[in-house]
């Protein structure tokens, strides 16, 4: 995968930082030829937080949970590289997938 290393690393770092900040356990990072997967144990994100196209979301903004700006910026970085940011919640884990191809 060819990317702007510093820019892309900023997006990935944001996802890892969020996972570390909000996880109640270990953070796992898995990489294969199609995706980077960052997963952590924690509460499921509210649907309102999953609109990565919005920089600020007053409906979910609190002093404890941030503005959602980090996910917006990370998403924009991945879009710039032709990649897709996806989220799913399975077995008590928040899973963010950076997909290199449309999966």
Protein Blocks (a to p, Z undefined) as FASTA:
>chain_A
ZZdfklmmmmmmmmmmmmmmmpcbdcdddddfkbccdddddddddfklmmmkbmbdfklg
cfknonolmmmmmmmmmmmnopacddddeehiacddddfbdZZ
